[in-house]
């Protein structure tokens, strides 16, 4: 177990809030967003549902006084992978979003990578490896 630091708590709770908001928007608005972004409706719906589950997970970690370092590490790594996927999917031609869709994917990648870095740094801080 790791004692919660302000940075770690903020990184986890901000991730939960952003993921819940994005999840609700994508899941509830998939049909309306798909043509605006040139992204597949099932992808938006599925990503939205995943984000809602993710929000519950990181909210649970953020509310714990001593979250499991292994779970925090997993959260940071999974966030980094999500960010990488947001960049690689259009770059490799797996998705063909329009300009607005690409901006959404790249913005999401930047935000999620920021959460990953903050969670990793917060964990290292909680373990005494970085100054508070």
trRosetta pair geometry for C-beta under 8 A, 3 or more apart (Angstrom, degrees):
i j d omega theta_ij theta_ji phi_ij phi_ji
1 66 3.7 37 171 151 118 118
1 67 7.3 148 -150 78 73 18
1 68 6.4 -56 -101 -93 58 48
1 69 7.4 165 -140 -18 12 84
2 8 7.6 -133 120 -157 123 173
2 66 6.0 158 64 -162 33 70
2 67 6.1 -28 57 68 94 67
2 68 7.5 81 11 -173 92 10
2 69 4.7 99 -31 -67 125 90
2 72 6.8 -59 43 10 142 147
2 123 6.4 12 156 -145 172 73
2 126 4.3 73 169 130 113 132
2 127 6.1 -52 -126 -65 117 78
3 65 7.2 -28 -139 157 62 75
3 66 5.7 -31 -90 -103 43 85
3 126 5.6 -172 69 -160 63 98
4 8 5.7 -143 -154 83 62 118
4 9 5.0 60 178 -61 115 103
4 64 6.9 164 -60 97 121 63
4 65 5.7 -110 0 -160 117 36
4 66 6.8 -113 -26 -77 80 35
4 67 6.6 79 -81 0 89 94
4 126 6.8 -37 -125 -112 14 131
5 8 4.6 89 50 10 81 103
5 9 6.8 -152 85 -5 38 88
5 122 5.6 -166 64 -162 110 83
5 125 4.9 -80 39 109 172 116
5 126 4.7 -141 -16 -76 108 82
5 132 6.5 -146 -148 -124 128 97
6 9 5.8 -57 -142 40 29 110
6 10 6.1 28 160 -19 65 109
7 10 5.9 -58 -146 38 26 109
7 11 6.2 26 157 -20 64 108
7 118 6.4 -143 175 -173 93 88
7 121 6.4 -73 149 107 141 97
7 122 4.0 -160 111 -100 94 93
7 125 5.6 64 50 42 134 156
8 11 5.8 -54 -144 36 29 111
8 12 6.3 22 159 -13 64 109
8 67 7.5 -156 153 36 128 127
8 72 6.9 -16 -156 -143 117 143
8 119 6.8 73 -136 -138 69 53
8 122 2.9 153 -77 159 67 124
8 123 6.1 106 -108 -60 121 49
8 125 6.8 -155 -37 63 101 109
8 126 5.4 3 -28 -42 151 125
9 12 6.1 -63 -149 41 27 105
9 13 6.0 13 161 -8 66 115
9 62 5.6 101 -152 -160 58 82
9 122 7.6 -166 3 -163 43 143
10 13 6.1 -64 -137 45 25 101
10 14 5.7 24 165 -18 66 113
10 118 7.3 -82 95 165 93 134
10 122 7.6 -169 50 -93 80 142
11 14 6.2 -54 -137 39 21 108
11 15 6.3 26 157 -21 58 110
11 62 8.0 -161 78 -102 55 108
11 115 5.9 134 -170 -153 86 65
11 118 3.6 -177 -106 120 122 110
11 119 4.5 -173 136 -71 138 63
11 121 7.8 149 -59 57 154 87
11 122 5.0 -148 15 -13 136 146
12 15 5.7 -57 -151 36 28 114
12 16 6.5 30 151 -21 63 105
12 58 4.9 -162 -164 178 77 91
12 59 7.5 156 150 -89 94 22
12 61 5.0 -124 -150 97 142 101
12 62 3.2 -176 110 -78 115 97
12 67 7.5 156 -78 -37 164 165
12 72 7.5 -70 -78 -122 122 94
12 75 7.2 25 -112 137 91 164
12 119 6.5 93 -67 -108 73 102
12 122 7.7 -126 -24 89 90 160
13 16 5.4 -47 -147 33 36 115
13 17 6.4 35 154 -18 66 103
13 58 7.7 -170 -76 136 24 96
13 59 6.9 68 -117 -117 61 61
13 62 4.1 152 -59 178 73 154
13 63 7.8 99 -86 -56 101 67
14 17 5.8 -52 -146 37 33 110
14 18 6.2 27 157 -13 67 109
14 115 6.8 -156 94 -106 101 100
14 118 7.8 0 55 92 131 156
15 18 6.1 -58 -142 42 27 106
15 19 5.9 24 160 -18 64 114
15 54 7.9 -89 152 145 102 104
15 55 7.8 -168 128 -114 69 59
15 58 4.6 -71 98 148 116 161
15 62 7.7 176 49 -54 96 132
15 75 7.5 107 116 172 166 121
15 79 7.1 -72 -133 -97 135 137
15 112 8.0 80 -130 -128 97 63
15 115 4.4 101 -89 -149 108 139
15 119 7.2 9 -34 -59 147 122
16 19 5.9 -59 -141 40 24 109
16 20 6.2 24 160 -20 62 109
16 55 4.8 98 -156 -160 63 70
16 56 7.7 109 -139 -60 103 14
16 58 4.5 -156 -67 92 85 98
16 59 3.8 110 -137 -67 148 79
16 62 5.9 -108 -14 12 134 144
17 20 5.9 -56 -146 35 26 109
17 21 6.4 22 157 -15 63 108
17 55 7.6 122 -50 -142 12 110
18 21 5.9 -57 -147 39 30 109
18 22 6.1 24 158 -13 66 110
18 111 6.5 -153 -180 158 156 132
18 115 7.5 -140 50 -64 141 136
19 22 5.9 -56 -139 43 29 106
19 23 5.8 33 158 -24 64 112
19 51 4.6 -161 -172 -172 80 86
19 52 7.4 177 143 -78 91 23
19 54 4.9 -109 -173 95 149 106
19 55 3.9 -171 97 -73 108 87
19 58 6.7 105 19 35 147 131
20 23 5.7 -55 -141 38 25 114
20 24 6.3 26 159 -18 62 106
20 51 7.3 -176 -78 141 21 94
20 52 6.5 69 -122 -119 59 61
20 55 3.9 116 -61 -149 78 160
20 59 7.8 45 -48 -51 124 128
21 24 6.0 -55 -148 35 27 108
21 25 6.3 24 155 -16 62 110
22 25 5.7 -59 -147 40 31 112
22 26 6.0 21 160 -12 68 111
22 48 7.3 -145 133 -117 67 69
22 51 5.1 -103 92 -174 97 160
22 108 7.3 104 -134 -117 152 114
23 26 6.1 -59 -139 42 26 103
23 27 5.8 16 166 -11 65 115
23 47 7.9 -140 -112 128 65 62
23 48 4.8 117 -159 -169 53 62
23 49 6.9 117 -159 -76 102 11
23 50 7.5 -145 -114 72 107 46
23 51 3.1 -160 -76 95 96 105
23 52 3.8 165 159 -53 148 70
23 54 7.4 179 -66 45 134 95
23 55 6.0 -113 5 -15 144 128
24 27 6.2 -59 -134 43 23 103
24 28 5.7 2 174 1 63 119
24 48 7.1 173 -23 -165 6 109
24 52 7.1 99 -57 -85 61 105
25 28 6.6 -64 -131 48 15 95
25 29 5.4 -30 -180 26 57 124
25 33 7.5 86 152 -59 87 146
25 48 7.1 -145 74 -118 51 116
26 29 6.6 -68 -115 58 14 84
26 30 6.0 48 171 -76 59 81
26 33 6.8 -74 -123 45 57 161
26 44 4.7 -145 -166 -179 93 80
26 45 7.0 -170 145 -87 85 23
26 47 5.5 -67 154 88 157 94
26 48 3.1 -164 93 -75 97 104
26 51 6.6 92 39 23 131 139
27 30 6.4 -15 -147 -33 19 108
27 44 7.9 -170 -74 139 31 75
27 45 5.8 75 -128 -145 56 57
27 48 3.1 -170 -48 128 72 134
27 49 5.5 106 -99 -57 121 64
27 51 7.8 -145 -31 52 106 105
27 52 6.5 -4 -25 -29 149 127
28 48 7.4 -161 1 -180 54 154
29 32 4.8 -60 -168 51 84 108
29 33 4.9 80 127 -26 98 108
29 44 7.7 -78 93 153 68 133
30 33 5.9 -63 -133 43 24 105
30 34 6.1 40 166 -41 63 102
30 41 4.9 97 153 -162 102 76
30 42 7.8 75 177 -75 141 16
30 44 4.0 159 -128 99 88 113
30 45 4.1 -9 -78 -62 166 80
30 48 6.5 -116 -62 -2 106 141
31 34 6.3 -40 -146 11 22 115
31 41 5.9 33 -95 -135 48 129
32 35 7.7 -71 -175 36 31 92
32 36 7.0 16 147 -8 65 121
33 36 5.5 -73 -152 46 41 112
33 37 5.5 10 165 0 82 119
33 39 7.3 -20 130 56 95 108
33 41 8.0 135 70 -112 78 69
33 44 5.5 169 84 -151 123 160
34 37 6.6 -76 -141 48 19 92
34 38 7.9 62 169 -103 54 10
34 39 5.9 -114 -133 76 59 65
34 40 6.5 -12 -138 177 112 16
34 41 4.0 -37 -73 -73 150 78
34 44 5.9 -133 -74 7 82 142
35 38 7.3 25 -158 -74 32 49
36 100 6.3 -65 153 97 81 146
36 101 7.8 146 112 -62 61 88
37 44 7.6 123 55 -79 140 131
37 97 5.6 -36 163 -146 81 107
37 98 6.6 -165 -175 38 31 91
37 100 5.6 -111 -109 102 61 97
37 101 3.4 109 -179 -89 80 94
37 104 6.0 -35 -128 21 127 146
38 96 6.5 -72 143 108 118 72
38 97 4.9 138 80 -148 95 44
38 98 4.0 111 5 -18 132 88
38 100 7.9 119 13 59 91 88
38 101 5.0 -111 53 -11 80 149
39 43 5.7 -104 163 77 98 127
39 44 5.8 108 108 -54 116 103
39 95 6.4 5 -121 -163 84 123
39 97 5.3 -1 -65 -98 89 99
39 101 5.0 163 -38 -142 101 130
39 104 8.0 -86 -24 71 143 136
40 43 4.2 88 72 3 96 108
40 44 7.0 -169 94 -7 51 83
40 95 7.8 -117 0 -125 95 95
41 44 5.7 -56 -149 37 34 110
41 45 6.2 32 156 -17 68 107
42 45 5.6 -54 -143 40 33 112
42 46 5.9 31 159 -17 67 110
43 46 5.9 -57 -143 42 26 108
43 47 6.0 24 159 -17 64 110
43 95 7.6 135 -170 -106 175 121
44 47 5.9 -54 -139 40 26 108
44 48 6.1 32 157 -23 62 108
45 48 5.7 -57 -151 34 27 114
45 49 6.5 23 155 -16 63 105
46 49 5.8 -55 -149 36 32 108
46 50 6.3 32 153 -18 66 106
47 50 5.6 -53 -147 38 33 113
47 51 6.2 37 152 -23 65 105
48 51 5.6 -53 -149 34 30 113
48 52 6.6 32 153 -21 63 101
49 52 5.7 -49 -151 30 34 112
49 53 6.7 32 152 -13 64 103
50 53 5.9 -58 -154 40 34 109
50 54 6.1 36 149 -22 67 109
51 54 5.4 -53 -142 39 32 116
51 55 6.2 42 154 -28 65 101
52 55 5.6 -46 -148 28 31 115
52 56 7.0 31 152 -17 60 100
53 56 5.8 -54 -157 32 35 111
53 57 6.6 35 148 -19 66 106
54 57 5.5 -56 -151 35 35 114
54 58 6.3 18 160 -6 71 106
54 78 8.0 -159 -127 124 117 131
55 58 6.4 -60 -141 44 27 97
55 59 5.9 33 157 -23 64 112
56 59 5.7 -56 -144 37 26 115
56 60 6.4 33 155 -24 62 105
57 60 5.8 -56 -156 30 28 112
57 61 6.8 21 150 -12 63 104
57 75 7.3 -179 127 -100 112 108
58 61 5.4 -48 -146 39 41 112
58 62 6.0 43 153 -22 69 107
58 75 5.8 114 -98 -142 97 137
59 62 5.7 -57 -143 40 29 111
59 63 6.3 22 160 -16 64 110
60 63 6.2 -63 -147 37 25 105
60 64 6.9 32 153 -32 60 104
61 64 5.9 -54 -156 19 34 114
61 67 4.5 58 -161 -129 81 142
61 68 7.8 -86 -122 38 99 75
61 71 5.9 -160 -101 122 123 119
61 72 6.2 148 -171 -84 138 77
61 75 6.4 -98 18 -45 170 154
62 67 7.6 3 -63 -58 23 142
64 67 4.4 120 75 -72 127 74
67 71 6.2 -108 170 73 99 114
67 72 5.4 100 115 -53 124 110
68 71 4.0 74 75 9 107 106
68 72 6.7 -179 89 -8 55 82
69 72 5.6 -56 -144 40 35 110
69 73 6.0 38 155 -21 68 106
69 123 6.0 112 -140 -159 83 115
69 126 7.8 -165 -96 91 96 124
69 127 6.9 58 -111 -69 135 120
70 73 5.7 -52 -146 37 28 113
70 74 6.3 32 152 -21 62 105
71 74 5.4 -48 -145 35 34 115
71 75 6.4 40 152 -24 64 101
72 75 5.5 -48 -150 31 34 115
72 76 6.6 33 152 -17 64 103
72 119 6.0 -164 -178 176 88 103
72 122 7.6 -114 -175 90 135 101
72 123 4.8 158 121 -88 133 123
73 76 5.8 -55 -151 36 32 110
73 77 6.3 27 154 -15 66 108
73 120 7.5 67 -120 -109 60 75
73 123 6.4 130 -68 -164 71 173
74 77 5.8 -58 -144 41 31 108
74 78 6.0 27 158 -16 67 110
75 78 6.0 -57 -142 40 26 107
75 79 6.3 30 156 -21 62 107
75 119 5.6 -114 101 -180 107 159
76 79 5.8 -54 -149 35 28 113
76 80 6.5 29 153 -19 63 105
76 115 7.9 -155 -117 126 62 72
76 116 4.7 105 -163 -155 67 69
76 117 7.8 124 -152 -52 107 16
76 119 4.1 -160 -82 93 96 117
76 120 4.4 116 -156 -58 155 84
76 123 7.1 -94 -29 -2 143 136
77 80 5.6 -53 -150 35 33 112
77 81 6.5 32 151 -18 65 104
77 116 7.4 112 -64 -145 15 113
78 81 5.5 -51 -146 37 35 113
78 82 6.4 41 152 -22 65 102
79 82 5.6 -51 -148 33 33 113
79 83 6.4 33 153 -18 64 105
79 112 5.0 -161 -171 174 88 88
79 113 7.1 160 140 -93 96 30
79 115 5.1 -119 -160 92 153 105
79 116 3.7 -169 95 -72 116 94
79 119 6.8 118 20 22 148 140
80 83 5.7 -53 -150 36 32 112
80 84 6.3 34 151 -20 64 106
80 112 7.9 180 -79 132 25 94
80 113 6.3 67 -115 -119 62 73
80 116 4.3 121 -57 -153 79 162
81 84 5.5 -52 -146 37 33 114
81 85 6.3 37 153 -22 65 105
82 85 5.7 -55 -151 35 30 114
82 86 6.6 35 150 -23 63 102
82 109 8.0 -165 120 -112 69 61
82 112 5.2 -93 94 165 112 154
83 86 5.7 -51 -152 29 33 114
83 87 6.9 23 152 -10 63 105
83 108 7.6 -162 -113 123 66 71
83 109 4.3 103 -159 -155 75 68
83 110 7.5 127 -144 -45 116 17
83 112 4.3 -169 -70 89 95 108
83 113 4.0 107 -143 -57 169 87
83 116 6.6 -101 -4 -7 135 137
84 87 6.0 -63 -155 40 33 106
84 88 5.8 18 157 -10 72 116
84 109 7.5 120 -50 -141 18 109
85 88 5.9 -59 -129 45 29 102
85 89 5.8 38 171 -33 67 106
86 89 6.7 -39 -133 21 18 111
86 105 4.5 178 -174 -175 91 83
86 106 7.0 168 140 -81 110 29
86 108 5.2 -151 -131 88 157 104
86 109 3.8 -158 85 -69 128 97
86 112 7.1 126 -1 34 143 137
87 90 7.4 -80 -173 44 27 90
87 91 6.0 15 152 -14 67 126
87 105 7.3 157 -75 144 38 105
87 106 6.9 72 -96 -107 78 70
87 109 5.0 85 -47 -124 91 160
88 91 5.3 -68 -137 47 35 112
88 92 5.5 18 171 -10 76 114
88 94 7.6 32 126 20 75 127
89 92 6.6 -64 -140 43 17 97
89 94 4.4 -87 -157 72 68 116
89 95 4.5 36 143 5 105 113
89 105 7.2 -121 62 -153 112 144
90 93 7.5 41 -172 -76 35 22
90 94 7.3 -90 -67 54 24 73
90 95 4.9 -56 -79 74 68 96
90 96 7.1 127 -132 -95 82 27
90 97 5.8 -57 -98 21 129 99
90 102 5.9 127 -157 -113 173 91
90 105 6.1 129 -13 87 130 163
93 96 7.0 14 -153 -71 61 89
95 101 7.7 -135 151 145 119 128
95 105 7.5 154 91 -81 148 156
97 100 7.5 -117 164 77 107 55
97 101 2.6 -137 -169 107 117 124
97 102 4.8 168 89 -51 116 65
97 104 7.4 -127 -173 46 156 102
97 105 6.2 169 14 -13 159 128
98 101 5.1 95 44 13 61 105
98 102 7.0 -119 102 -5 29 92
99 102 5.8 -56 -145 37 29 110
99 103 6.3 31 155 -20 64 105
100 103 5.6 -51 -148 35 31 113
100 104 6.5 35 151 -21 63 103
101 104 5.6 -51 -151 33 33 113
101 105 6.5 30 153 -17 65 104
102 105 5.7 -53 -147 38 34 110
102 106 6.1 26 157 -12 68 108
103 106 6.0 -58 -141 43 28 105
103 107 5.9 30 158 -19 65 111
104 107 5.9 -57 -142 40 25 110
104 108 6.1 26 157 -19 62 109
105 108 5.8 -56 -147 37 27 111
105 109 6.3 32 152 -23 63 105
106 109 5.4 -47 -146 32 34 116
106 110 6.5 35 155 -19 64 102
107 110 5.8 -53 -150 35 32 109
107 111 6.3 27 155 -15 66 108
108 111 5.8 -57 -145 40 31 109
108 112 5.9 24 161 -14 68 113
109 112 6.1 -61 -140 42 24 105
109 113 6.1 23 160 -18 63 111
110 113 6.0 -57 -144 38 25 108
110 114 6.4 32 153 -23 61 106
111 114 5.6 -55 -155 32 31 116
111 115 6.8 31 149 -18 64 100
112 115 5.5 -46 -152 32 38 113
112 116 6.6 42 147 -22 65 101
113 116 5.3 -48 -149 33 38 116
113 117 6.4 37 153 -18 67 102
114 117 5.9 -53 -146 37 31 108
114 118 6.2 27 156 -15 65 109
115 118 5.8 -59 -143 42 30 108
115 119 6.0 30 158 -21 67 109
116 119 5.9 -57 -146 36 26 109
116 120 6.3 24 156 -16 63 108
117 120 5.8 -57 -147 38 29 110
117 121 6.1 24 156 -14 65 110
118 121 5.8 -55 -141 42 30 108
118 122 5.9 33 156 -22 65 109
119 122 5.6 -52 -142 38 28 113
119 123 6.4 31 156 -21 62 104
120 123 5.8 -54 -151 34 28 111
120 124 6.5 26 152 -15 63 106
121 124 5.7 -54 -147 38 33 110
121 125 6.2 37 151 -22 66 106
121 130 6.1 -21 -166 23 76 171
122 125 5.5 -51 -145 36 31 114
122 126 6.3 33 154 -21 64 105
123 126 5.6 -53 -148 35 31 112
123 127 6.4 21 154 -11 64 108
124 127 5.8 -61 -147 44 31 106
124 129 4.2 -80 -174 73 86 115
124 130 4.6 68 115 -10 105 111
125 128 7.8 50 179 -66 30 17
125 129 7.2 -91 -70 58 23 68
125 130 4.4 -56 -81 69 69 105
125 131 7.4 -29 -126 85 91 21
125 132 5.9 108 -170 -97 111 59
